[in-house]
Amino acid sequence: MQAELAGEFLLFSRRKLLEQYWPRMRKAVEPLQDEKVWWRPNEASNSIGNLILHLNGNVWQWLVASFNRLEDRRDRPAEFSAAGELSASDLLDRLGHTMDEAGKVLSRLTADDLLATYHIQGYTVSGLAAVYQVVEHFGLHYGQILYAIKTQEGRDLGFYSALSKTGRTTGGSV
């Protein structure tokens, strides 16, 4: 039962991160000009570029480095202080590599890995908490990025067009 529950949790986590959030975000960001990627509505807000760097750092630190027992070299303040040094393409390539590595991690984890203890970013957490933190955190910033794109471009990203007529999907998973 424990292995079955772990498998379901990991499958859902992979689907959310790798089949929903990441591909949709990449598709929405790809056509943006670099100045839109680095636009900030005000000094208290982050740009899309900052958020992509932040997601890259978070996924690498919490999933890739922790579960692979790699040294944590994340520079979190640099994620927020960047101001246009990288192109949209470079940002997406960097995050794409991290998401590929995260997918490998999520594909091999077991119930024992989810119950093990990890020390990440000064926190002591279970593997399950680490995976959950990444999925929830990615979802939060994914939404902010999509909102920033809609604010700047005034376009519907079309992710839920199937719901427009009936309020229901045509099938698939959540």
C-alpha positions as CSV (number, residue, x, y, z in Angstrom):
1,M,0.0,0.0,0.0
2,Q,2.8,2.4,0.9
3,A,4.6,1.8,-2.5
4,E,1.3,2.3,-4.3
5,L,0.5,5.6,-2.5
6,A,4.1,6.8,-3.2
7,G,3.8,5.9,-6.8
8,E,0.5,7.8,-7.2
9,F,2.0,10.9,-5.5
10,L,5.1,10.9,-7.7
11,L,3.1,10.3,-10.9
12,F,0.8,13.2,-10.0
13,S,3.8,15.4,-9.2
14,R,5.5,14.6,-12.5
15,R,2.4,15.3,-14.4
16,K,1.9,18.7,-12.7
17,L,5.5,19.8,-13.1
18,L,6.5,18.2,-16.4
19,E,3.3,17.8,-18.4
20,Q,1.3,20.9,-17.3
21,Y,3.2,23.7,-15.6
22,W,6.5,23.6,-17.4
23,P,5.3,23.1,-21.0
24,R,2.6,25.7,-20.7
25,M,5.0,28.2,-19.1
26,R,7.6,27.6,-21.8
27,K,5.1,28.0,-24.6
28,A,3.8,31.2,-23.1
29,V,7.3,32.7,-22.5
30,E,9.0,31.6,-25.8
31,P,7.4,34.3,-28.0
32,L,8.2,37.1,-25.6
33,Q,10.8,39.8,-26.5
34,D,13.6,40.0,-23.9
35,E,12.4,43.4,-22.6
36,K,9.1,41.8,-21.7
37,V,10.8,39.0,-19.9
38,W,12.7,41.5,-17.7
39,W,9.8,44.0,-17.3
40,R,8.8,44.7,-13.7
41,P,5.6,46.5,-12.9
42,N,7.3,48.2,-9.9
43,E,10.4,47.8,-7.7
44,A,8.6,45.5,-5.2
45,S,7.8,43.0,-8.0
46,N,9.9,40.4,-9.8
47,S,10.2,40.1,-13.6
48,I,9.4,36.9,-15.5
49,G,13.2,36.5,-15.9
50,N,13.7,36.7,-12.1
51,L,10.9,34.1,-11.5
52,I,12.3,31.7,-14.1
53,L,15.8,32.0,-12.4
54,H,14.1,31.5,-9.0
55,L,12.2,28.4,-10.2
56,N,15.4,27.0,-11.7
57,G,17.2,27.5,-8.4
58,N,14.4,26.1,-6.3
59,V,13.8,22.9,-8.4
60,W,17.6,22.3,-8.6
61,Q,18.1,22.7,-4.9
62,W,15.0,20.9,-3.6
63,L,14.8,18.0,-6.1
64,V,18.0,17.5,-8.0
65,A,20.7,18.4,-5.5
66,S,18.9,17.0,-2.4
67,F,17.9,13.6,-3.8
68,N,21.2,13.2,-5.7
69,R,23.1,14.2,-2.6
70,L,24.9,17.0,-4.5
71,E,26.5,20.0,-3.0
72,D,24.1,22.9,-2.7
73,R,25.5,25.8,-4.7
74,R,22.4,27.9,-5.1
75,D,22.7,31.7,-5.0
76,R,19.1,32.7,-4.2
77,P,19.8,36.4,-4.0
78,A,21.2,36.4,-7.5
79,E,17.9,35.1,-8.8
80,F,16.2,38.3,-7.7
81,S,19.0,40.8,-8.5
82,A,19.4,39.7,-12.2
83,A,18.1,42.4,-14.5
84,G,18.3,41.3,-18.1
85,E,21.7,39.5,-18.4
86,L,20.1,36.4,-20.0
87,S,17.8,36.1,-23.0
88,A,14.4,34.4,-22.8
89,S,15.8,31.5,-24.8
90,D,18.8,31.2,-22.4
91,L,16.5,31.2,-19.3
92,L,14.2,28.6,-20.8
93,D,17.1,26.4,-21.8
94,R,18.6,26.6,-18.3
95,L,15.2,25.7,-16.7
96,G,14.6,23.0,-19.3
97,H,17.8,21.3,-18.3
98,T,16.8,21.4,-14.6
99,M,13.3,20.1,-15.4
100,D,14.9,17.2,-17.3
101,E,17.0,16.4,-14.3
102,A,14.0,16.8,-11.9
103,G,12.0,14.4,-14.1
104,K,14.8,11.8,-13.7
105,V,14.7,12.2,-10.0
106,L,10.9,11.9,-9.8
107,S,11.0,8.8,-12.0
108,R,13.3,6.9,-9.6
109,L,12.1,7.9,-6.2
110,T,10.6,5.3,-3.9
111,A,8.4,5.3,-0.8
112,D,11.6,5.0,1.3
113,D,13.0,8.1,-0.4
114,L,9.8,10.0,0.4
115,L,10.1,9.0,4.0
116,A,13.8,9.8,4.4
117,T,15.0,13.0,5.9
118,Y,16.8,15.7,3.9
119,H,18.4,19.0,4.9
120,I,17.5,21.6,2.3
121,Q,17.9,25.4,2.5
122,G,18.3,25.2,6.3
123,Y,15.2,23.1,6.7
124,T,14.9,19.5,7.8
125,V,12.2,17.8,5.7
126,S,10.9,14.5,4.5
127,G,11.4,13.6,0.8
128,L,7.6,13.9,0.4
129,A,7.7,17.4,1.8
130,A,10.5,18.3,-0.5
131,V,8.6,17.1,-3.6
132,Y,5.4,18.8,-2.4
133,Q,7.2,22.0,-1.8
134,V,8.6,22.1,-5.3
135,V,5.2,21.3,-7.0
136,E,3.4,23.9,-4.9
137,H,6.1,26.5,-5.3
138,F,6.3,26.0,-9.1
139,G,2.6,26.3,-9.4
140,L,2.6,29.6,-7.4
141,H,5.2,31.3,-9.7
142,Y,3.8,29.7,-12.8
143,G,0.7,31.6,-12.1
144,Q,2.6,34.8,-11.5
145,I,4.4,34.4,-14.8
146,L,1.2,33.8,-16.8
147,Y,-0.4,36.8,-15.1
148,A,2.6,39.0,-16.1
149,I,2.3,37.8,-19.7
150,K,-1.4,38.5,-19.8
151,T,-0.9,41.9,-18.2
152,Q,1.7,42.9,-20.8
153,E,0.2,41.3,-23.9
154,G,-3.5,41.2,-23.2
155,R,-3.8,37.8,-24.8
156,D,-5.5,34.6,-23.7
157,L,-3.0,31.8,-23.4
158,G,-5.6,29.2,-24.4
159,F,-4.8,26.6,-21.8
160,Y,-8.5,26.1,-20.8
161,S,-10.2,26.8,-24.1
162,A,-11.9,23.3,-23.9
163,L,-13.7,24.5,-20.7
164,S,-15.2,27.6,-22.4
165,K,-18.3,25.8,-23.8
166,T,-19.1,23.2,-21.2
167,G,-17.0,23.9,-18.1
168,R,-15.6,20.4,-18.4
169,T,-12.5,18.9,-20.0
170,T,-12.6,16.5,-22.8
171,G,-10.8,13.9,-20.7
172,G,-7.3,13.4,-19.3
173,S,-6.0,14.0,-15.8
174,V,-5.8,17.0,-13.6
